Amino acid sequence: MKATAMVCFVVGLCATMLLMGQIPGTAAVRCSYMQLVPCVDAITSSRLAPTGACCSKMREQRYCFCGYLRDLSLRQFVSPKAAYRIASQCGVKIPAC
């Protein structure tokens, strides 16, 4: 019984540390559309392919896309069509929103 309680305690502690970002390599992505600045050229011109830096940021921010797509104030700068085009060119799958 004591072993079971200890295992539960350790699992709970690890889960808490993971959620708090205290375990190296588990830092949460901060959703900020400004992180996608390397994609400006590809956004403004459909003829330009996204750069490696753009694709890297697209991969990093992919879980933020639903929030970005819902933000009507961002649509004056980036259309959903452009966002999906760039994601596709970078090989990034946008989660279902």
N, CA, C and O atoms as CSV, one atom per row, in Angstrom:
chain,resi,resn,atom,element,x,y,z
A,1,MET,N,N,0.823,-1.197,0.000
A,1,MET,CA,C,0.000,0.000,0.000
A,1,MET,C,C,0.867,1.260,0.000
A,1,MET,O,O,0.550,2.236,-0.680
A,2,LYS,N,N,1.980,1.233,0.778
A,2,LYS,CA,C,2.852,2.389,0.817
A,2,LYS,C,C,3.506,2.619,-0.532
A,2,LYS,O,O,3.694,3.766,-0.936
A,3,ALA,N,N,3.854,1.557,-1.235
A,3,ALA,CA,C,4.483,1.681,-2.545
A,3,ALA,C,C,3.520,2.337,-3.533
A,3,ALA,O,O,3.937,3.173,-4.335
A,4,THR,N,N,2.259,1.976,-3.489
A,4,THR,CA,C,1.253,2.561,-4.370
A,4,THR,C,C,1.093,4.053,-4.093
A,4,THR,O,O,0.987,4.858,-5.019
A,5,ALA,N,N,1.075,4.409,-2.824
A,5,ALA,CA,C,0.953,5.818,-2.455
A,5,ALA,C,C,2.168,6.599,-2.930
A,5,ALA,O,O,2.034,7.733,-3.391
A,6,MET,N,N,3.350,6.004,-2.822
A,6,MET,CA,C,4.577,6.679,-3.255
A,6,MET,C,C,4.569,6.873,-4.771
A,6,MET,O,O,4.946,7.939,-5.258
A,7,VAL,N,N,4.146,5.864,-5.515
A,7,VAL,CA,C,4.070,5.965,-6.970
A,7,VAL,C,C,3.096,7.070,-7.364
A,7,VAL,O,O,3.391,7.864,-8.258
A,8,CYS,N,N,1.950,7.131,-6.716
A,8,CYS,CA,C,0.962,8.175,-7.006
A,8,CYS,C,C,1.531,9.559,-6.707
A,8,CYS,O,O,1.307,10.504,-7.463
A,9,PHE,N,N,2.263,9.676,-5.610
A,9,PHE,CA,C,2.872,10.952,-5.244
A,9,PHE,C,C,3.883,11.381,-6.296
A,9,PHE,O,O,3.880,12.539,-6.715
A,10,VAL,N,N,4.745,10.474,-6.728
A,10,VAL,CA,C,5.781,10.796,-7.711
A,10,VAL,C,C,5.152,11.168,-9.049
A,10,VAL,O,O,5.574,12.135,-9.683
A,11,VAL,N,N,4.157,10.420,-9.479
A,11,VAL,CA,C,3.476,10.717,-10.733
A,11,VAL,C,C,2.808,12.091,-10.655
A,11,VAL,O,O,2.888,12.879,-11.598
A,12,GLY,N,N,2.158,12.369,-9.546
A,12,GLY,CA,C,1.519,13.672,-9.359
A,12,GLY,C,C,2.525,14.811,-9.355
A,12,GLY,O,O,2.281,15.864,-9.944
A,13,LEU,N,N,3.653,14.602,-8.694
A,13,LEU,CA,C,4.706,15.618,-8.647
A,13,LEU,C,C,5.263,15.876,-10.040
A,13,LEU,O,O,5.448,17.028,-10.432
A,14,CYS,N,N,5.531,14.813,-10.787
A,14,CYS,CA,C,6.045,14.973,-12.151
A,14,CYS,C,C,5.038,15.699,-13.043
A,14,CYS,O,O,5.421,16.563,-13.831
A,15,ALA,N,N,3.777,15.360,-12.927
A,15,ALA,CA,C,2.747,16.018,-13.721
A,15,ALA,C,C,2.674,17.503,-13.384
A,15,ALA,O,O,2.540,18.341,-14.276
A,16,THR,N,N,2.761,17.825,-12.101
A,16,THR,CA,C,2.740,19.228,-11.685
A,16,THR,C,C,3.944,19.972,-12.237
A,16,THR,O,O,3.806,21.084,-12.746
A,17,MET,N,N,5.123,19.369,-12.140
A,17,MET,CA,C,6.325,20.010,-12.652
A,17,MET,C,C,6.256,20.186,-14.158
A,17,MET,O,O,6.698,21.202,-14.694
A,18,LEU,N,N,5.702,19.195,-14.838
A,18,LEU,CA,C,5.557,19.268,-16.283
A,18,LEU,C,C,4.639,20.424,-16.666
A,18,LEU,O,O,4.952,21.204,-17.565
A,19,LEU,N,N,3.503,20.528,-15.976
A,19,LEU,CA,C,2.560,21.599,-16.271
A,19,LEU,C,C,3.123,22.968,-15.942
A,19,LEU,O,O,2.754,23.954,-16.580
A,20,MET,N,N,3.995,23.048,-14.974
A,20,MET,CA,C,4.592,24.319,-14.591
A,20,MET,C,C,5.818,24.646,-15.426
A,20,MET,O,O,6.393,25.725,-15.282
A,21,GLY,N,N,6.230,23.724,-16.302
A,21,GLY,CA,C,7.372,23.966,-17.163
A,21,GLY,C,C,8.700,23.852,-16.447
A,21,GLY,O,O,9.681,24.456,-16.880
A,22,GLN,N,N,8.762,23.093,-15.363
A,22,GLN,CA,C,9.978,22.966,-14.590
A,22,GLN,C,C,10.885,21.846,-15.070
A,22,GLN,O,O,12.029,21.745,-14.628
A,23,ILE,N,N,10.394,21.011,-15.960
A,23,ILE,CA,C,11.205,19.929,-16.499
A,23,ILE,C,C,11.793,20.429,-17.820
A,23,ILE,O,O,11.043,20.860,-18.696
A,24,PRO,N,N,13.110,20.383,-17.980
A,24,PRO,CA,C,13.718,20.893,-19.213
A,24,PRO,C,C,13.105,20.273,-20.460
A,24,PRO,O,O,12.804,19.080,-20.492
A,25,GLY,N,N,12.927,21.092,-21.475
A,25,GLY,CA,C,12.397,20.608,-22.742
A,25,GLY,C,C,10.890,20.597,-22.814
A,25,GLY,O,O,10.326,20.131,-23.804
A,26,THR,N,N,10.223,21.097,-21.791
A,26,THR,CA,C,8.772,21.079,-21.810
A,26,THR,C,C,8.187,22.483,-21.774
A,26,THR,O,O,7.014,22.659,-21.447
A,27,ALA,N,N,8.985,23.466,-22.102
A,27,ALA,CA,C,8.499,24.841,-22.074
A,27,ALA,C,C,7.323,24.994,-23.037
A,27,ALA,O,O,7.381,24.543,-24.181
A,28,ALA,N,N,6.277,25.625,-22.570
A,28,ALA,CA,C,5.095,25.835,-23.386
A,28,ALA,C,C,5.362,26.942,-24.403
A,28,ALA,O,O,6.125,27.874,-24.150
A,29,VAL,N,N,4.723,26.814,-25.542
A,29,VAL,CA,C,4.835,27.838,-26.571
A,29,VAL,C,C,3.973,29.022,-26.161
A,29,VAL,O,O,2.821,28.855,-25.761
A,30,ARG,N,N,4.532,30.201,-26.261
A,30,ARG,CA,C,3.777,31.415,-25.972
A,30,ARG,C,C,3.120,31.847,-27.276
A,30,ARG,O,O,3.809,32.175,-28.242
A,31,CYS,N,N,1.796,31.848,-27.306
A,31,CYS,CA,C,1.081,32.238,-28.510
A,31,CYS,C,C,1.193,33.744,-28.701
A,31,CYS,O,O,0.661,34.533,-27.921
A,32,SER,N,N,1.887,34.110,-29.741
A,32,SER,CA,C,2.047,35.513,-30.096
A,32,SER,C,C,2.196,35.587,-31.605
A,32,SER,O,O,3.168,35.089,-32.173
A,33,TYR,N,N,1.217,36.218,-32.246
A,33,TYR,CA,C,1.277,36.314,-33.701
A,33,TYR,C,C,2.529,37.052,-34.166
A,33,TYR,O,O,2.936,36.912,-35.319
A,34,MET,N,N,3.143,37.835,-33.284
A,34,MET,CA,C,4.377,38.546,-33.640
A,34,MET,C,C,5.528,37.567,-33.889
A,34,MET,O,O,6.519,37.929,-34.522
A,35,GLN,N,N,5.404,36.338,-33.399
A,35,GLN,CA,C,6.420,35.320,-33.651
A,35,GLN,C,C,6.469,34.940,-35.132
A,35,GLN,O,O,7.441,34.345,-35.599
A,36,LEU,N,N,5.414,35.288,-35.858
A,36,LEU,CA,C,5.326,34.922,-37.271
A,36,LEU,C,C,5.827,36.024,-38.206
A,36,LEU,O,O,5.572,35.975,-39.410
A,37,VAL,N,N,6.527,37.001,-37.670
A,37,VAL,CA,C,7.093,38.082,-38.486
A,37,VAL,C,C,7.966,37.548,-39.626
A,37,VAL,O,O,7.951,38.138,-40.706
A,38,PRO,N,N,8.723,36.463,-39.442
A,38,PRO,CA,C,9.512,35.954,-40.575
A,38,PRO,C,C,8.664,35.531,-41.779
A,38,PRO,O,O,9.200,35.272,-42.856
A,39,CYS,N,N,7.355,35.461,-41.598
A,39,CYS,CA,C,6.460,35.024,-42.676
A,39,CYS,C,C,5.838,36.186,-43.449
A,39,CYS,O,O,5.051,35.957,-44.368
A,40,VAL,N,N,6.172,37.413,-43.099
A,40,VAL,CA,C,5.530,38.579,-43.705
A,40,VAL,C,C,5.620,38.568,-45.225
A,40,VAL,O,O,4.616,38.811,-45.896
A,41,ASP,N,N,6.782,38.294,-45.781
A,41,ASP,CA,C,6.925,38.302,-47.246
A,41,ASP,C,C,6.031,37.266,-47.902
A,41,ASP,O,O,5.401,37.548,-48.922
A,42,ALA,N,N,5.967,36.077,-47.334
A,42,ALA,CA,C,5.118,35.012,-47.893
A,42,ALA,C,C,3.636,35.348,-47.727
A,42,ALA,O,O,2.811,34.957,-48.553
A,43,ILE,N,N,3.300,36.076,-46.655
A,43,ILE,CA,C,1.907,36.464,-46.424
A,43,ILE,C,C,1.476,37.520,-47.435
A,43,ILE,O,O,0.374,37.454,-47.980
A,44,THR,N,N,2.341,38.484,-47.681
A,44,THR,CA,C,1.971,39.602,-48.554
A,44,THR,C,C,2.087,39.283,-50.038
A,44,THR,O,O,1.504,39.983,-50.866
A,45,SER,N,N,2.824,38.244,-50.384
A,45,SER,CA,C,2.957,37.872,-51.794
A,45,SER,C,C,2.798,36.365,-51.945
A,45,SER,O,O,3.615,35.586,-51.457
A,46,SER,N,N,1.736,35.975,-52.628
A,46,SER,CA,C,1.498,34.533,-52.819
A,46,SER,C,C,2.536,33.904,-53.735
A,46,SER,O,O,2.617,32.680,-53.830
A,47,ARG,N,N,3.337,34.734,-54.416
A,47,ARG,CA,C,4.376,34.213,-55.308
A,47,ARG,C,C,5.656,33.843,-54.560
A,47,ARG,O,O,6.498,33.119,-55.091
A,48,LEU,N,N,5.805,34.338,-53.327
A,48,LEU,CA,C,7.008,34.049,-52.558
A,48,LEU,C,C,6.792,32.857,-51.643
A,48,LEU,O,O,5.787,32.772,-50.938
A,49,ALA,N,N,7.736,31.952,-51.664
A,49,ALA,CA,C,7.678,30.786,-50.773
A,49,ALA,C,C,8.125,31.210,-49.371
A,49,ALA,O,O,8.949,32.113,-49.232
A,50,PRO,N,N,7.589,30.567,-48.340
A,50,PRO,CA,C,8.026,30.886,-46.987
A,50,PRO,C,C,9.482,30.478,-46.769
A,50,PRO,O,O,9.946,29.480,-47.320
A,51,THR,N,N,10.181,31.246,-45.976
A,51,THR,CA,C,11.586,30.945,-45.664
A,51,THR,C,C,11.670,29.833,-44.619
A,51,THR,O,O,10.667,29.452,-44.015
A,52,GLY,N,N,12.861,29.331,-44.422
A,52,GLY,CA,C,13.075,28.327,-43.381
A,52,GLY,C,C,12.722,28.870,-42.007
A,52,GLY,O,O,12.150,28.156,-41.183
A,53,ALA,N,N,13.060,30.131,-41.755
A,53,ALA,CA,C,12.730,30.757,-40.466
A,53,ALA,C,C,11.222,30.855,-40.289
A,53,ALA,O,O,10.705,30.645,-39.192
A,54,CYS,N,N,10.519,31.175,-41.371
A,54,CYS,CA,C,9.059,31.242,-41.326
A,54,CYS,C,C,8.478,29.867,-40.988
A,54,CYS,O,O,7.631,29.748,-40.103
A,55,CYS,N,N,8.928,28.847,-41.684
A,55,CYS,CA,C,8.408,27.493,-41.455
A,55,CYS,C,C,8.705,27.012,-40.046
A,55,CYS,O,O,7.887,26.321,-39.438
A,56,SER,N,N,9.858,27.368,-39.531
A,56,SER,CA,C,10.205,27.001,-38.161
A,56,SER,C,C,9.220,27.619,-37.174
A,56,SER,O,O,8.760,26.953,-36.245
A,57,LYS,N,N,8.901,28.888,-37.379
A,57,LYS,CA,C,7.940,29.569,-36.505
A,57,LYS,C,C,6.535,29.022,-36.699
A,57,LYS,O,O,5.761,28.943,-35.745
A,58,MET,N,N,6.197,28.643,-37.938
A,58,MET,CA,C,4.877,28.052,-38.188
A,58,MET,C,C,4.725,26.744,-37.416
A,58,MET,O,O,3.675,26.477,-36.831
A,59,ARG,N,N,5.783,25.933,-37.419
A,59,ARG,CA,C,5.737,24.673,-36.661
A,59,ARG,C,C,5.607,24.962,-35.166
A,59,ARG,O,O,4.830,24.312,-34.466
A,60,GLU,N,N,6.364,25.927,-34.691
A,60,GLU,CA,C,6.349,26.274,-33.273
A,60,GLU,C,C,4.983,26.802,-32.833
A,60,GLU,O,O,4.535,26.504,-31.725
A,61,GLN,N,N,4.331,27.565,-33.671
A,61,GLN,CA,C,3.080,28.233,-33.315
A,61,GLN,C,C,1.825,27.483,-33.777
A,61,GLN,O,O,0.720,28.006,-33.630
A,62,ARG,N,N,1.962,26.276,-34.328
A,62,ARG,CA,C,0.817,25.598,-34.944
A,62,ARG,C,C,-0.364,25.404,-33.999
A,62,ARG,O,O,-1.509,25.419,-34.450
A,63,TYR,N,N,-0.121,25.225,-32.712
A,63,TYR,CA,C,-1.234,25.025,-31.788
A,63,TYR,C,C,-1.916,26.335,-31.420
A,63,TYR,O,O,-2.923,26.335,-30.712
A,64,CYS,N,N,-1.379,27.440,-31.892
A,64,CYS,CA,C,-1.963,28.757,-31.648
A,64,CYS,C,C,-2.854,29.193,-32.806
A,64,CYS,O,O,-3.587,30.173,-32.674
A,65,PHE,N,N,-2.808,28.488,-33.939
A,65,PHE,CA,C,-3.489,28.920,-35.147
A,65,PHE,C,C,-4.990,29.077,-34.974
A,65,PHE,O,O,-5.571,30.008,-35.531
A,66,CYS,N,N,-5.625,28.210,-34.233
A,66,CYS,CA,C,-7.080,28.330,-34.066
A,66,CYS,C,C,-7.428,29.680,-33.450
A,66,CYS,O,O,-8.370,30.344,-33.881
A,67,GLY,N,N,-6.671,30.074,-32.453
A,67,GLY,CA,C,-6.897,31.383,-31.839
A,67,GLY,C,C,-6.640,32.509,-32.817
A,67,GLY,O,O,-7.388,33.486,-32.861
A,68,TYR,N,N,-5.576,32.375,-33.605
A,68,TYR,CA,C,-5.270,33.401,-34.599
A,68,TYR,C,C,-6.379,33.493,-35.641
A,68,TYR,O,O,-6.787,34.591,-36.020
A,69,LEU,N,N,-6.865,32.352,-36.102
A,69,LEU,CA,C,-7.900,32.340,-37.135
A,69,LEU,C,C,-9.224,32.910,-36.635
A,69,LEU,O,O,-10.006,33.450,-37.416
A,70,ARG,N,N,-9.471,32.789,-35.340
A,70,ARG,CA,C,-10.703,33.335,-34.753
A,70,ARG,C,C,-10.605,34.833,-34.462
A,70,ARG,O,O,-11.625,35.495,-34.266
A,71,ASP,N,N,-9.402,35.359,-34.433
A,71,ASP,CA,C,-9.179,36.767,-34.085
A,71,ASP,C,C,-9.472,37.642,-35.303
A,71,ASP,O,O,-8.659,37.730,-36.223
A,72,LEU,N,N,-10.632,38.284,-35.301
A,72,LEU,CA,C,-11.045,39.085,-36.452
A,72,LEU,C,C,-10.126,40.274,-36.705
A,72,LEU,O,O,-10.021,40.740,-37.840
A,73,SER,N,N,-9.464,40.767,-35.672
A,73,SER,CA,C,-8.567,41.913,-35.864
A,73,SER,C,C,-7.330,41.525,-36.677
A,73,SER,O,O,-6.703,42.389,-37.291
A,74,LEU,N,N,-6.971,40.242,-36.688
A,74,LEU,CA,C,-5.811,39.800,-37.470
A,74,LEU,C,C,-6.144,39.621,-38.950
A,74,LEU,O,O,-5.248,39.606,-39.794
A,75,ARG,N,N,-7.417,39.486,-39.258
A,75,ARG,CA,C,-7.815,39.227,-40.652
A,75,ARG,C,C,-7.522,40.397,-41.581
A,75,ARG,O,O,-7.449,40.217,-42.796
A,76,GLN,N,N,-7.355,41.585,-41.028
A,76,GLN,CA,C,-6.993,42.713,-41.892
A,76,GLN,C,C,-5.555,42.575,-42.397
A,76,GLN,O,O,-5.164,43.225,-43.367
A,77,PHE,N,N,-4.778,41.726,-41.731
A,77,PHE,CA,C,-3.384,41.518,-42.112
A,77,PHE,C,C,-3.150,40.177,-42.797
A,77,PHE,O,O,-2.345,40.076,-43.723
A,78,VAL,N,N,-3.859,39.147,-42.335
A,78,VAL,CA,C,-3.649,37.793,-42.867
A,78,VAL,C,C,-5.000,37.118,-43.063
A,78,VAL,O,O,-5.791,37.001,-42.127
A,79,SER,N,N,-5.249,36.686,-44.265
A,79,SER,CA,C,-6.489,35.954,-44.533
A,79,SER,C,C,-6.289,34.494,-44.125
A,79,SER,O,O,-5.169,33.984,-44.175
A,80,PRO,N,N,-7.359,33.826,-43.725
A,80,PRO,CA,C,-7.243,32.394,-43.425
A,80,PRO,C,C,-6.671,31.615,-44.613
A,80,PRO,O,O,-5.919,30.658,-44.425
A,81,LYS,N,N,-7.029,32.023,-45.830
A,81,LYS,CA,C,-6.519,31.348,-47.033
A,81,LYS,C,C,-4.993,31.438,-47.091
A,81,LYS,O,O,-4.322,30.448,-47.383
A,82,ALA,N,N,-4.449,32.619,-46.815
A,82,ALA,CA,C,-2.990,32.800,-46.825
A,82,ALA,C,C,-2.341,31.971,-45.713
A,82,ALA,O,O,-1.287,31.371,-45.920
A,83,ALA,N,N,-2.961,31.940,-44.555
A,83,ALA,CA,C,-2.412,31.176,-43.432
A,83,ALA,C,C,-2.345,29.689,-43.770
A,83,ALA,O,O,-1.335,29.034,-43.508
A,84,TYR,N,N,-3.420,29.158,-44.349
A,84,TYR,CA,C,-3.422,27.746,-44.734
A,84,TYR,C,C,-2.423,27.467,-45.853
A,84,TYR,O,O,-1.780,26.418,-45.865
A,85,ARG,N,N,-2.290,28.404,-46.793
A,85,ARG,CA,C,-1.334,28.237,-47.897
A,85,ARG,C,C,0.093,28.132,-47.378
A,85,ARG,O,O,0.849,27.245,-47.773
A,86,ILE,N,N,0.446,29.046,-46.490
A,86,ILE,CA,C,1.812,29.047,-45.956
A,86,ILE,C,C,2.052,27.799,-45.105
A,86,ILE,O,O,3.108,27.173,-45.196
A,87,ALA,N,N,1.078,27.445,-44.286
A,87,ALA,CA,C,1.214,26.233,-43.475
A,87,ALA,C,C,1.426,25.020,-44.366
A,87,ALA,O,O,2.277,24.176,-44.088
A,88,SER,N,N,0.651,24.938,-45.434
A,88,SER,CA,C,0.780,23.821,-46.366
A,88,SER,C,C,2.163,23.796,-47.015
A,88,SER,O,O,2.784,22.738,-47.119
A,89,GLN,N,N,2.640,24.957,-47.448
A,89,GLN,CA,C,3.961,25.029,-48.069
A,89,GLN,C,C,5.063,24.631,-47.091
A,89,GLN,O,O,6.106,24.117,-47.497
A,90,CYS,N,N,4.827,24.871,-45.807
A,90,CYS,CA,C,5.816,24.515,-44.779
A,90,CYS,C,C,5.647,23.075,-44.293
A,90,CYS,O,O,6.458,22.583,-43.508
A,91,GLY,N,N,4.589,22.397,-44.761
A,91,GLY,CA,C,4.334,21.044,-44.310
A,91,GLY,C,C,3.804,20.989,-42.882
A,91,GLY,O,O,4.007,20.006,-42.169
A,92,VAL,N,N,3.126,22.052,-42.477
A,92,VAL,CA,C,2.578,22.149,-41.118
A,92,VAL,C,C,1.084,21.899,-41.191
A,92,VAL,O,O,0.365,22.559,-41.942
A,93,LYS,N,N,0.626,20.938,-40.403
A,93,LYS,CA,C,-0.798,20.631,-40.350
A,93,LYS,C,C,-1.439,21.471,-39.246
A,93,LYS,O,O,-1.066,21.373,-38.077
A,94,ILE,N,N,-2.394,22.284,-39.632
A,94,ILE,CA,C,-3.115,23.107,-38.656
A,94,ILE,C,C,-4.146,22.218,-37.973
A,94,ILE,O,O,-4.903,21.515,-38.643
A,95,PRO,N,N,-4.178,22.245,-36.634
A,95,PRO,CA,C,-5.169,21.417,-35.928
A,95,PRO,C,C,-6.595,21.811,-36.307
A,95,PRO,O,O,-6.849,22.954,-36.687
A,96,ALA,N,N,-7.517,20.867,-36.201
A,96,ALA,CA,C,-8.922,21.164,-36.444
A,96,ALA,C,C,-9.407,22.129,-35.373
A,96,ALA,O,O,-9.184,21.917,-34.181
A,97,CYS,N,N,-10.064,23.178,-35.807
A,97,CYS,CA,C,-10.539,24.207,-34.861
A,97,CYS,C,C,-12.005,24.004,-34.540
A,97,CYS,O,O,-12.578,24.769,-33.764
